[in-house]
Amino acid sequence: MTEQLILFQKLYDLVILMYPIINHIPKSHRMVLGKHLEDNCLVLLLLVIKANKTRDVNRRILQNEISDKLDSLRILVRLIKDLKFLSINQYALLSEKLNEISKMVYCWSNI
């Protein structure tokens, strides 16, 4: 139970970190890239809550969905870095947080 609460808090911190970054994406790209980043972050939070409450086979399905969303988020973060909307330091911080969250999800899936 504690691991899931830590996972939720790590994801929540990531979402808080993402909003200022999304707001600094140029307006011409914010409606697409920013929206996808925001949606992926919020969906991840909701999936973790849902998976934490689920106790049957559906939990594994939700955990796989969480893993897929994390992969999507990782790709989007790399894209905004490559488009120069994100500094190298911001990218390093986000990548570190995403890797930490991914490891937690992986451990949680194997329980």
C-alpha positions, 0 to 999 in steps of 0.5 A: 500500500505504501508503495502505491502512495509513494508512486502517486506522490511521485506522479503528482510531483511530476504533474506539478513540474510539467505545468510550467513547462507546458506553459512555456511551449510556444502557443503554436505548439501548445495546443497539440504538444501541450495538450498531449503532455497534460492529458498523459500526466492527468490520465496517469494520475487517475490510472494509478488511483484506479489500479490501486483500488482494483484487486483482480486481474484488471489491476495488471491491465491497468498497470500495463496501461500505466506503463504505456502512458509513461512510455508515451510521456517519455517520448513527448518529453524527448520531443519537446527537448529536441524541438528546443522547448525544454532545456537540457537541465529540465530534460535531465530532471524530467527523465530522472523522475520518469525513470524513477516512476517507471521503476516503481511501476515495474516493481509494483507490477511484479508483486 
